[in-house]
Amino acid sequence: MQEMEATLETVSEEIAALEKEENEIKTKEVDIKHEVEKYEVVLKENQQKVRYWKKELSNLSLQSVGLVDDTPQHLETLNEEQVEIIDKEDIQVFDASSVINYIG
């Protein structure tokens, strides 16, 4: 009888340990689901931004400002690989005041 009680106690302890582990796994699962939901929201927002900026870019065109050549060139759209190749240090940023100073 004592042997059966000892076995029952051992099995009960194993069950308790397994239930504790199961609860920890369920907690992690819930945390992961929340993280995935956050990423899905961010992804959806970024996809909307991409659509918006593609629409805005489609409305852009090059215009001559009379500095070099009067003929506007075609505005080229780069793919992801081409964008990655561009060295950010090679990109020059200027504002309208620098153009005005250049002109005159």
C-alpha positions as MATLAB code, in Angstrom:
seq = 'MQEMEATLETVSEEIAALEKEENEIKTKEVDIKHEVEKYEVVLKENQQKVRYWKKELSNLSLQSVGLVDDTPQHLETLNEEQVEIIDKEDIQVFDASSVINYIG';
ca = [
       0.000    0.000    0.000;
       2.832    2.417    0.838;
       4.480    1.534   -2.419;
       1.347    2.497   -4.360;
       1.062    5.764   -2.416;
       4.711    6.562   -3.209;
       4.104    5.782   -6.880;
       0.938    7.897   -6.846;
       2.839   10.773   -5.251;
       5.624   10.484   -7.830;
       3.108   10.457  -10.676;
       1.271   13.422   -9.137;
       4.549   15.371   -8.944;
       5.328   14.520  -12.555;
       1.854   15.653  -13.606;
       2.267   18.902  -11.670;
       5.652   19.514  -13.320;
       4.183   18.803  -16.763;
       1.214   21.105  -16.091;
       3.607   23.856  -14.987;
       5.644   23.378  -18.164;
       2.457   23.386  -20.242;
       1.368   26.676  -18.653;
       4.763   28.225  -19.373;
       4.526   27.113  -22.989;
       1.006   28.522  -23.285;
       2.208   31.824  -21.843;
       5.027   31.951  -24.390;
       2.556   31.076  -27.146;
       0.306   33.983  -26.163;
       3.303   36.336  -26.047;
       4.415   35.189  -29.492;
       0.899   35.643  -30.892;
       0.848   39.216  -29.555;
       4.224   39.918  -31.156;
       3.020   38.510  -34.473;
      -0.101   40.697  -34.276;
       2.065   43.776  -33.636;
       4.251   42.930  -36.630;
       1.191   42.384  -38.804;
      -0.122   45.843  -37.861;
       3.251   47.436  -38.628;
       3.470   45.506  -41.902;
      -0.002   46.676  -42.924;
       0.890   50.295  -42.084;
       4.110   50.066  -44.082;
       2.320   48.514  -47.055;
      -0.115   51.445  -46.989;
       2.832   53.853  -46.884;
       4.435   52.093  -49.851;
       1.215   52.399  -51.860;
       0.925   56.078  -50.909;
       4.502   56.922  -51.859;
       4.312   54.953  -55.117;
       1.249   57.005  -56.003;
       3.059   60.216  -55.063;
       6.132   59.193  -57.073;
       4.009   58.484  -60.131;
       2.966   62.150  -60.126;
       6.547   63.436  -60.123;
       8.387   64.572  -63.188;
      11.718   66.264  -63.800;
      11.517   69.928  -64.658;
      14.204   72.149  -66.040;
      15.319   74.973  -63.770;
      17.459   76.525  -66.478;
      20.847   75.681  -64.989;
      22.310   73.289  -67.549;
      19.975   71.861  -70.146;
      16.466   72.991  -70.921;
      15.306   69.462  -71.757;
      13.870   67.544  -68.786;
      15.110   63.978  -68.504;
      13.075   60.894  -67.726;
      12.682   60.146  -64.015;
      13.918   56.573  -63.524;
      12.411   54.226  -60.945;
      14.965   52.012  -59.227;
      14.329   48.465  -58.066;
      15.403   47.239  -54.623;
      18.749   45.901  -55.823;
      19.641   49.192  -57.482;
      18.704   51.117  -54.339;
      20.929   48.894  -52.200;
      23.853   49.513  -54.549;
      23.629   53.285  -54.197;
      26.212   54.561  -51.768;
      24.422   56.934  -49.417;
      27.490   59.166  -49.278;
      27.187   59.763  -53.030;
      23.711   61.237  -52.628;
      23.847   65.003  -52.378;
      21.061   66.752  -50.563;
      20.441   70.403  -51.250;
      17.687   72.854  -50.534;
      16.186   75.662  -52.566;
      18.496   78.283  -51.029;
      21.567   76.465  -52.349;
      20.093   76.540  -55.855;
      19.308   80.234  -55.539;
      22.850   80.940  -54.331;
      24.218   78.939  -57.279;
      22.105   80.853  -59.789;
      22.979   84.106  -58.612;
];
